[in-house]
Amino acid sequence: MTLKIIIMNNLKFITAILLLSFIGFTSCTDEDDKVNGENPETNAANSQTAQNLKRSSMHDGSFDDFLDGVSCSSILLPVTATVNGTEVHVVSESDYETVIDILSEYNNDDDEVILHFPLSVKLSNYTEINLSNQIEFNALMATCNQAENTAKDAINCLDINFPITIFTYNLTFTQTGRVVIESEEQLYAFIDEFGSDEQFAIKYPITANLNSDTVISITSDLDLQSRITECIAYDDEKEEAEENAKTIETILVNSMFKIESFIESGVEKANNYADYTIDFAGDLSCTAQNRVNSELENVQGTYEVTSQTEIYFNLTFSGNATFELLNNSWEVTSYSQSSISFKSTANAAVTLVLAQI
């Protein structure tokens, strides 16, 4: 998908995008919380744990990337955009579906989103700024890309559950306070403003949501680092699978295919489809046509390519019993420009191979 953001208004350039307001916290010392002497879980402001907390508590701007293409900020609504030639007023998050429906209507077109300036965005440090024109938007995109390239962008795959408690210490490891953190924004500000003459320690265990759906218990700084490494690797796998799924969509739409192999119950059944070609259209429909007997009615169907860490191909034909045998949720096992191989998600012994004609 190609995303184009085009200037609509030309107003004054705003450069101050990184100011962050101080957020107050209430600290108190509780005799029961004190830890005397050296604390192996104590961290400095520039420690790995501090960076993990800061990145995992940044504002996640990736939820509206289909609209702005910038994951380190999100557009503050309302905003107006022209999406593939259709003007859309995005007043609330419920209007996102309208944009997504337009963008997903075809999978073989170059999508174009034209944002109407001026607009406002929230940055990863929770600052809200106004953008007047394309120059300002390009500067924001460059800043975001730099953060991603230097591993200073938000970690979105691990969400800490609040409240959590953080102990503060001086450089001699004497406890100086206790802070209860109630939100990601508070945690970000706490770490961002933490002094070089201080130390801190998290009161474990804490809980977090991993990859949005799994609740985990974290028992130490080392455990936190391990969980983040794990979920980032999982995210990388998902991104790779998503890109491969787009490539497979392109291969399907740009070519005609035949069924080279269809094995079910150990029996090769490709010969039942030898006279047919299958055309996959950009609107997610597909048509099987008999090349030998033109009087036979075409077989209509639909398809969809999806991904998690693997790539899936959902195929549905109707009105023809032979082709309905292909109706399945398939997992892609390999692909090239000329051939795509699948196995059934329900029974790995059922396989399908589409070959380009």
Backbone hydrogen bonds in HBPLUS format (Angstrom, degrees):
<---DONOR---> <-ACCEPTOR-->    atom                        ^
c    i                          cat <-CA-CA->   ^        H-A-AA   ^      H-
h    n   atom  resd res      DA  || num        DHA   H-A  angle D-A-AA Bond
n    s   type  num  typ     dist DA aas  dist angle  dist       angle   num
A0017-ILE N   A0015-THR O   2.99 MM   2  5.84 117.6  2.39 115.4  98.5     1
A0028-CYS N   A0178-ARG O   2.96 MM 150  5.14 152.7  2.04 136.1 144.3     2
A0178-ARG N   A0028-CYS O   2.78 MM 150  5.14 109.3  2.28 120.7 137.6     3
A0033-ASP N   A0030-ASP O   2.79 MM   3  5.28 144.8  1.91 114.5 125.2     4
A0042-THR N   A0039-ASN O   3.03 MM   3  5.41 156.6  2.08 125.1 124.2     5
A0043-ASN N   A0200-PHE O   2.68 MM 157  5.22 152.5  1.75 147.6 157.4     6
A0200-PHE N   A0043-ASN O   2.88 MM 157  5.22 146.2  2.00 137.4 148.5     7
A0047-SER N   A0044-ALA O   3.14 MM   3  5.21 164.0  2.17 113.6 113.8     8
A0051-GLN N   A0047-SER O   3.10 MM   4  6.44 155.5  2.16 145.8 152.0     9
A0052-ASN N   A0048-GLN O   2.85 MM   4  6.11 153.1  1.92 148.6 156.7    10
A0053-LEU N   A0049-THR O   2.91 MM   4  6.16 160.1  1.95 152.0 156.5    11
A0054-LYS N   A0050-ALA O   2.92 MM   4  6.09 158.4  1.97 146.3 152.8    12
A0055-ARG N   A0051-GLN O   2.94 MM   4  6.02 171.5  1.95 151.9 154.0    13
A0056-SER N   A0052-ASN O   3.01 MM   4  6.01 156.2  2.06 143.2 150.2    14
A0057-SER N   A0053-LEU O   3.10 MM   4  6.06 122.1  2.45 135.8 147.9    15
A0057-SER N   A0054-LYS O   3.31 MM   3  5.30 145.1  2.44  95.8 105.6    16
A0155-ILE N   A0055-ARG O   2.92 MM 100  5.32 163.9  1.95 112.4 116.2    17
A0059-HIS N   A0124-SER O   2.94 MM  65  4.42 162.8  1.97 129.1 128.9    18
A0065-ASP N   A0062-SER O   3.23 MM   3  5.22 158.7  2.27 116.6 113.1    19
A0067-LEU N   A0064-ASP O   2.87 MM   3  5.44 154.5  1.94 115.0 123.4    20
A0068-ASP N   A0064-ASP O   3.16 MM   4  6.58 156.9  2.22 150.6 157.2    21
A0069-GLY N   A0065-ASP O   2.74 MM   4  4.26 139.2  1.90 113.4 125.3    22
A0074-SER N   A0122-LYS O   3.01 MM  48  5.37 149.4  2.11 141.4 150.8    23
A0122-LYS N   A0074-SER O   2.83 MM  48  5.37 156.3  1.89 154.0 161.8    24
A0076-LEU N   A0120-SER O   2.82 MM  44  5.41 172.2  1.82 138.4 140.9    25
A0079-VAL N   A0090-VAL O   3.00 MM  11  5.33 151.2  2.08 137.7 146.7    26
A0090-VAL N   A0079-VAL O   2.82 MM  11  5.33 152.1  1.90 171.6 175.2    27
A0116-HIS N   A0080-THR O   2.97 MM  36  5.53 152.1  2.05 168.8 160.1    28
A0081-ALA N   A0088-VAL O   2.96 MM   7  5.37 165.8  1.99 156.2 160.6    29
A0088-VAL N   A0081-ALA O   2.67 MM   7  5.37 171.1  1.67 169.7 172.7    30
A0082-THR N   A0114-ILE O   2.79 MM  32  4.84 155.8  1.85 135.2 142.4    31
A0114-ILE N   A0082-THR O   2.81 MM  32  4.84 159.9  1.85 139.0 145.8    32
A0083-VAL N   A0086-THR O   2.72 MM   3  5.07 158.2  1.76 148.9 141.3    33
A0086-THR N   A0083-VAL O   2.96 MM   3  5.07 167.5  1.98 113.4 116.9    34
A0084-ASN N   A0112-GLU O   2.81 MM  28  5.09 170.1  1.82 158.4 160.1    35
A0095-ASP N   A0092-SER O   2.93 MM   3  5.65 158.0  1.98 119.2 125.8    36
A0096-TYR N   A0093-GLU O   3.04 MM   3  5.33 158.5  2.09 107.5 114.4    37
A0098-THR N   A0095-ASP O   3.08 MM   3  5.40 132.9  2.31 104.4 115.9    38
A0099-VAL N   A0096-TYR O   3.04 MM   3  5.25 114.7  2.49 100.9 115.8    39
A0100-ILE N   A0096-TYR O   2.94 MM   4  6.26 165.5  1.96 158.6 162.7    40
A0101-ASP N   A0097-GLU O   2.84 MM   4  5.96 156.5  1.90 146.1 152.3    41
A0102-ILE N   A0098-THR O   3.17 MM   4  6.40 156.0  2.23 144.3 149.9    42
A0103-LEU N   A0099-VAL O   3.00 MM   4  6.27 163.3  2.03 154.0 158.7    43
A0104-SER N   A0100-ILE O   2.91 MM   4  6.01 146.4  2.02 147.8 156.5    44
A0105-GLU N   A0102-ILE O   3.40 MM   3  5.37 166.1  2.42 102.8 106.4    45
A0107-ASN N   A0282-GLY O   2.83 MM 175  5.10 149.8  1.92 135.4 144.4    46
A0119-LEU N   A0131-LEU O   3.00 MM  12  5.44 156.5  2.05 151.0 158.6    47
A0131-LEU N   A0119-LEU O   2.72 MM  12  5.44 170.4  1.73 174.5 174.8    48
A0121-VAL N   A0129-ILE O   2.95 MM   8  5.65 155.7  2.00 156.5 164.5    49
A0129-ILE N   A0121-VAL O   2.99 MM   8  5.65 153.8  2.06 156.8 164.4    50
A0123-LEU N   A0127-THR O   2.78 MM   4  5.32 168.7  1.79 160.2 162.5    51
A0126-TYR N   A0123-LEU O   2.96 MM   3  5.18 155.0  2.02 116.8 117.9    52
A0137-PHE N   A0133-ASN O   3.17 MM   4  6.48 157.4  2.23 145.9 152.8    53
A0138-ASN N   A0134-GLN O   2.79 MM   4  5.99 158.2  1.83 155.2 160.1    54
A0139-ALA N   A0135-ILE O   3.07 MM   4  6.32 150.8  2.16 143.3 150.9    55
A0140-LEU N   A0136-GLU O   3.07 MM   4  6.39 152.2  2.15 145.9 152.9    56
A0141-MET N   A0137-PHE O   2.99 MM   4  6.30 157.8  2.04 149.9 155.7    57
A0142-ALA N   A0138-ASN O   2.94 MM   4  6.17 154.6  2.00 147.7 154.3    58
A0143-THR N   A0139-ALA O   3.04 MM   4  6.27 156.1  2.10 145.7 151.7    59
A0144-CYS N   A0140-LEU O   2.96 MM   4  6.21 156.5  2.02 149.6 156.3    60
A0145-ASN N   A0141-MET O   2.90 MM   4  6.13 161.5  1.93 151.0 155.5    61
A0146-GLN N   A0142-ALA O   3.04 MM   4  6.20 154.7  2.10 144.8 151.4    62
A0147-ALA N   A0143-THR O   3.07 MM   4  6.32 154.1  2.14 144.4 151.2    63
A0148-GLU N   A0144-CYS O   3.00 MM   4  6.31 157.1  2.05 152.3 158.4    64
A0149-ASN N   A0145-ASN O   2.94 MM   4  6.13 156.0  2.00 147.2 153.8    65
A0150-THR N   A0146-GLN O   3.08 MM   4  6.22 132.5  2.31 141.7 152.9    66
A0152-LYS N   A0147-ALA O   2.80 MM   5  4.75 173.5  1.80 154.0 151.7    67
A0151-ALA N   A0148-GLU O   3.39 MM   3  5.22 168.4  2.41 104.4 105.0    68
A0211-ASN N   A0157-CYS O   2.66 MM  54  4.62 168.9  1.68 153.6 152.1    69
A0159-ASP N   A0209-ASN O   2.94 MM  50  5.05 165.3  1.97 145.3 149.8    70
A0209-ASN N   A0159-ASP O   2.78 MM  50  5.05 159.2  1.82 143.4 146.8    71
A0161-ASN N   A0207-THR O   2.94 MM  46  5.62 172.9  1.95 144.7 142.9    72
A0164-ILE N   A0181-ILE O   3.05 MM  17  5.36 148.8  2.15 142.1 151.8    73
A0181-ILE N   A0164-ILE O   2.83 MM  17  5.36 163.6  1.85 165.9 169.2    74
A0203-LYS N   A0165-THR O   2.90 MM  38  5.44 162.5  1.94 164.7 158.8    75
A0166-ILE N   A0179-VAL O   2.84 MM  13  5.22 164.3  1.87 155.2 160.6    76
A0179-VAL N   A0166-ILE O   2.81 MM  13  5.22 167.4  1.83 156.3 160.7    77
A0167-PHE N   A0201-ALA O   2.77 MM  34  5.15 160.2  1.81 161.9 162.0    78
A0201-ALA N   A0167-PHE O   2.88 MM  34  5.15 146.4  2.00 144.6 150.0    79
A0168-THR N   A0177-GLY O   2.99 MM   9  5.10 167.4  2.00 132.1 133.2    80
A0176-THR N   A0168-THR O   2.70 MM   8  5.46 165.1  1.72 133.8 139.1    81
A0169-TYR N   A0199-GLN O   2.81 MM  30  4.87 156.9  1.86 137.8 137.3    82
A0199-GLN N   A0169-TYR O   2.91 MM  30  4.87 150.7  2.00 140.7 139.6    83
A0170-ASN N   A0174-THR O   3.04 MM   4  5.61 149.6  2.14 142.8 149.6    84
A0173-PHE N   A0170-ASN O   2.99 MM   3  5.39 152.4  2.07 120.5 121.6    85
A0187-LEU N   A0183-SER O   3.03 MM   4  6.30 157.8  2.08 146.5 152.9    86
A0188-TYR N   A0184-GLU O   2.85 MM   4  6.07 162.6  1.88 154.8 159.1    87
A0189-ALA N   A0185-GLU O   3.09 MM   4  6.29 166.8  2.11 147.5 150.7    88
A0190-PHE N   A0186-GLN O   2.91 MM   4  6.07 156.8  1.96 148.6 155.4    89
A0191-ILE N   A0187-LEU O   3.07 MM   4  6.28 169.1  2.08 156.8 157.8    90
A0192-ASP N   A0188-TYR O   2.86 MM   4  5.93 162.5  1.89 153.3 159.4    91
A0193-GLU N   A0189-ALA O   3.02 MM   4  5.99 148.0  2.12 144.8 150.7    92
A0194-PHE N   A0191-ILE O   3.24 MM   3  5.05 163.0  2.27 101.1 106.1    93
A0198-GLU N   A0195-GLY O   3.37 MM   3  5.51 147.1  2.49 111.8 110.6    94
A0206-ILE N   A0218-ILE O   2.98 MM  12  5.31 155.1  2.05 148.6 155.9    95
A0218-ILE N   A0206-ILE O   2.74 MM  12  5.31 174.3  1.75 165.0 166.3    96
A0208-ALA N   A0216-ILE O   3.00 MM   8  5.45 150.2  2.09 146.7 153.4    97
A0216-ILE N   A0208-ALA O   2.82 MM   8  5.45 164.9  1.84 162.4 167.6    98
A0210-LEU N   A0214-THR O   2.63 MM   4  5.03 170.9  1.63 155.0 156.0    99
A0213-ASP N   A0210-LEU O   3.31 MM   3  6.16 139.5  2.49 128.4 126.2   100
A0214-THR N   A0210-LEU O   3.20 MM   4  5.03 168.1  2.21 144.1 144.9   101
A0224-LEU N   A0220-SER O   2.95 MM   4  6.24 153.0  2.02 146.1 153.5   102
A0225-GLN N   A0221-ASP O   2.96 MM   4  6.26 161.1  1.99 151.7 155.9   103
A0226-SER N   A0222-LEU O   2.95 MM   4  6.17 157.0  2.00 145.9 152.4   104
A0227-ARG N   A0223-ASP O   2.92 MM   4  6.14 159.0  1.97 150.8 155.9   105
A0228-ILE N   A0224-LEU O   3.01 MM   4  6.23 159.1  2.06 151.8 157.3   106
A0229-THR N   A0225-GLN O   2.94 MM   4  6.13 163.0  1.97 150.9 155.7   107
A0230-GLU N   A0226-SER O   2.96 MM   4  6.13 156.3  2.02 145.1 151.9   108
A0231-CYS N   A0227-ARG O   2.95 MM   4  6.20 161.8  1.98 149.6 153.7   109
A0232-ILE N   A0228-ILE O   2.92 MM   4  6.03 157.5  1.97 152.7 158.6   110
A0233-ALA N   A0229-THR O   3.12 MM   4  6.24 158.3  2.17 143.7 149.4   111
A0234-TYR N   A0230-GLU O   3.07 MM   4  6.35 150.4  2.16 142.3 150.7   112
A0235-ASP N   A0231-CYS O   2.87 MM   4  6.13 154.0  1.94 144.3 151.2   113
A0236-ASP N   A0232-ILE O   2.89 MM   4  6.19 154.2  1.96 148.5 155.5   114
A0237-GLU N   A0233-ALA O   3.03 MM   4  6.33 150.6  2.12 143.3 150.9   115
A0238-LYS N   A0234-TYR O   2.99 MM   4  6.33 154.0  2.06 147.7 154.8   116
A0239-GLU N   A0235-ASP O   2.91 MM   4  6.21 157.7  1.96 152.4 158.2   117
A0240-GLU N   A0236-ASP O   2.99 MM   4  6.20 158.5  2.04 146.8 152.6   118
A0241-ALA N   A0237-GLU O   2.92 MM   4  6.14 159.5  1.96 148.6 154.4   119
A0242-GLU N   A0238-LYS O   2.88 MM   4  6.09 152.9  1.95 146.8 154.4   120
A0243-GLU N   A0239-GLU O   3.04 MM   4  6.30 157.9  2.09 148.1 153.0   121
A0244-ASN N   A0240-GLU O   2.98 MM   4  6.25 158.0  2.03 148.8 155.2   122
A0245-ALA N   A0241-ALA O   2.85 MM   4  6.05 148.6  1.95 145.7 154.6   123
A0246-LYS N   A0242-GLU O   3.09 MM   4  6.41 152.2  2.17 145.1 151.6   124
A0247-THR N   A0243-GLU O   3.07 MM   4  6.38 151.8  2.15 144.6 152.5   125
A0248-ILE N   A0244-ASN O   2.93 MM   4  6.23 155.6  1.99 148.6 154.8   126
A0249-GLU N   A0245-ALA O   2.96 MM   4  6.24 156.0  2.01 147.8 154.3   127
A0250-THR N   A0246-LYS O   3.07 MM   4  6.34 157.4  2.13 145.9 151.2   128
A0251-ILE N   A0247-THR O   2.99 MM   4  6.32 156.4  2.04 149.5 155.9   129
A0252-LEU N   A0248-ILE O   2.93 MM   4  6.16 162.7  1.96 154.6 158.8   130
A0253-VAL N   A0249-GLU O   3.01 MM   4  6.21 166.3  2.02 155.2 158.1   131
A0254-ASN N   A0250-THR O   3.02 MM   4  6.00 152.2  2.10 147.1 154.3   132
A0357-ILE N   A0256-MET O   2.90 MM 101  5.65 163.4  1.93 144.4 144.9   133
A0257-PHE N   A0278-ILE O   3.01 MM  21  5.13 163.9  2.04 145.3 150.2   134
A0278-ILE N   A0257-PHE O   2.71 MM  21  5.13 159.6  1.75 149.8 155.0   135
A0258-LYS N   A0355-ALA O   2.87 MM  97  5.42 152.7  1.94 151.5 160.3   136
A0355-ALA N   A0258-LYS O   2.93 MM  97  5.42 165.7  1.95 156.1 160.5   137
A0260-GLU N   A0353-VAL O   2.91 MM  93  5.47 140.4  2.06 148.3 158.3   138
A0261-SER N   A0353-VAL O   3.35 MM  92  4.93 156.8  2.40 133.3 132.0   139
A0353-VAL N   A0261-SER O   2.83 MM  92  4.93 151.3  1.91 148.5 145.0   140
A0269-LYS N   A0262-PHE O   2.73 MM   7  5.29 166.8  1.75 153.7 158.5   141
A0263-ILE N   A0351-THR O   2.99 MM  88  5.25 148.0  2.09 136.4 146.4   142
A0351-THR N   A0263-ILE O   3.08 MM  88  5.25 146.9  2.19 137.8 147.5   143
A0264-GLU N   A0267-VAL O   3.02 MM   3  5.34 157.7  2.07 146.5 146.1   144
A0267-VAL N   A0264-GLU O   2.95 MM   3  5.34 164.9  1.97 115.1 120.0   145
A0272-ASN N   A0269-LYS O   3.06 MM   3  5.80 156.5  2.12 119.5 125.5   146
A0273-TYR N   A0270-ALA O   2.96 MM   3  5.54 161.5  2.00 117.7 123.8   147
A0274-ALA N   A0271-ASN O   3.35 MM   3  4.93 171.7  2.36 100.7 102.1   148
A0276-TYR N   A0273-TYR O   3.06 MM   3  5.48 166.9  2.07 120.0 123.5   149
A0291-ARG N   A0275-ASP O   2.69 MM  16  5.63 164.9  1.71 175.2 175.3   150
A0277-THR N   A0289-GLN O   2.96 MM  12  5.43 153.0  2.03 146.5 153.6   151
A0289-GLN N   A0277-THR O   2.85 MM  12  5.43 157.5  1.90 155.3 162.3   152
A0279-ASP N   A0287-THR O   2.86 MM   8  5.23 162.7  1.89 146.0 150.8   153
A0287-THR N   A0279-ASP O   2.95 MM   8  5.23 151.6  2.03 139.4 148.4   154
A0281-ALA N   A0285-SER O   2.86 MM   4  5.43 165.7  1.88 161.0 164.9   155
A0284-LEU N   A0281-ALA O   3.28 MM   3  5.74 146.9  2.39 119.1 118.6   156
A0303-TYR N   A0284-LEU O   3.04 MM  19  5.43 156.5  2.10 138.7 140.7   157
A0286-CYS N   A0301-GLY O   2.87 MM  15  5.02 156.0  1.92 128.9 126.2   158
A0301-GLY N   A0286-CYS O   2.83 MM  15  5.02 140.7  1.99 160.8 155.6   159
A0288-ALA N   A0299-VAL O   2.83 MM  11  4.95 167.9  1.85 148.8 152.8   160
A0299-VAL N   A0288-ALA O   2.91 MM  11  4.95 166.5  1.93 147.2 150.9   161
A0296-LEU N   A0293-ASN O   3.20 MM   3  5.89 163.7  2.23 116.7 121.2   162
A0318-SER N   A0300-GLN O   3.21 MM  18  6.32 153.2  2.29 177.8 171.4   163
A0302-THR N   A0316-THR O   2.80 MM  14  5.32 150.2  1.89 148.2 157.9   164
A0316-THR N   A0302-THR O   2.96 MM  14  5.32 159.4  2.00 161.4 158.5   165
A0304-GLU N   A0314-ASN O   2.97 MM  10  5.15 131.4  2.21 140.3 149.2   166
A0314-ASN N   A0304-GLU O   2.86 MM  10  5.15 162.2  1.89 155.2 158.7   167
A0306-THR N   A0312-TYR O   2.90 MM   6  5.12 157.9  1.95 138.8 146.3   168
A0312-TYR N   A0306-THR O   2.78 MM   6  5.12 170.5  1.78 140.7 144.0   169
A0308-GLN N   A0310-GLU O   2.88 MM   2  5.20 155.6  1.94 150.6 158.9   170
A0332-VAL N   A0311-ILE O   2.85 MM  21  5.48 168.2  1.87 148.2 152.2   171
A0313-PHE N   A0330-TRP O   2.70 MM  17  4.93 159.4  1.74 142.3 147.9   172
A0330-TRP N   A0313-PHE O   2.84 MM  17  4.93 168.0  1.85 140.9 141.7   173
A0315-LEU N   A0328-ASN O   3.14 MM  13  5.71 167.6  2.15 164.7 168.1   174
A0328-ASN N   A0315-LEU O   3.16 MM  13  5.71 138.9  2.34 139.7 151.3   175
A0324-GLU N   A0320-ASN O   2.86 MM   4  6.03 142.7  2.00 151.0 163.2   176
A0325-LEU N   A0322-THR O   3.30 MM   3  5.61 152.4  2.38 101.7 109.5   177
A0326-LEU N   A0323-PHE O   2.95 MM   3  5.50 157.2  2.00 112.8 120.1   178
A0327-ASN N   A0324-GLU O   3.09 MM   3  5.21 158.3  2.14 103.4 110.2   179
A0345-THR N   A0329-SER O   2.95 MM  16  5.91 163.9  1.97 168.5 163.8   180
A0331-GLU N   A0343-LYS O   2.75 MM  12  5.33 168.9  1.76 159.0 162.0   181
A0343-LYS N   A0331-GLU O   2.92 MM  12  5.33 145.6  2.04 142.2 153.3   182
A0333-THR N   A0341-SER O   2.88 MM   8  5.56 163.1  1.91 134.7 140.4   183
A0341-SER N   A0334-SER O   2.91 MM   7  5.28 173.3  1.92 151.1 153.3   184
A0336-SER N   A0339-SER O   2.76 MM   3  5.27 142.6  1.90 157.5 166.1   185
A0356-GLN N   A0338-SER O   2.80 MM  18  4.90 171.4  1.80 144.8 144.0   186
A0340-ILE N   A0354-LEU O   2.92 MM  14  5.28 158.1  1.96 152.0 158.5   187
A0354-LEU N   A0340-ILE O   2.90 MM  14  5.28 163.6  1.93 160.1 161.2   188
A0342-PHE N   A0352-LEU O   2.74 MM  10  5.08 153.9  1.80 164.2 166.8   189
A0352-LEU N   A0342-PHE O   3.09 MM  10  5.08 160.2  2.13 127.2 130.1   190
A0344-SER N   A0350-VAL O   2.87 MM   6  5.47 158.1  1.92 162.6 164.8   191
A0350-VAL N   A0347-ASN O   2.95 MM   3  5.73 166.8  1.96 125.9 130.2   192
